[in-house]
Amino acid sequence: MLPIFGDLRAIWALTLEGQLVEILHEYPGLTPVQPSRTQRLRIHQALMQGAIKFPALAPYFPQRTADDQACPLCAKGGIGEKFAGTSACWCGGSGWLPEGVSQNIKLGREVLENRE
């Protein structure tokens, strides 16, 4: 397996067959499981981070379509200087999010900005 992304909860990796799998830290030793479709945002983030870390793999990862939205968190520009060297943005540094995902991020941003 090739680890392409990790956070405090899990490591995301590509198998030799090209499948994306999630390995939870809380359950070491378990067989990796294929992520569910309900994790579209996390899958996108992992794949985009993989494309940044391993540019040769980028053509095999999702490409932006006309239905996808600009990322509302990183000002539509990918990681840039704001998140350089990190995976702080939910778009994984791509500057865009899959269709239907950006609304949840936008709402979360509004909540954070309105906190005192």
Buried (B, 14 or more C-beta within 10 A) or exposed (E): EEEBBBEEEBBBBBEEEEEBBBBEEEEEEEEBEEBEEEBBBBBBBBBBBBBBBBEEBBEEBBEEEEEBBBBBBBEEBBBEEEBEEEBEBBBBBBBBBBEEBBEBBBEEEEEEEEEE
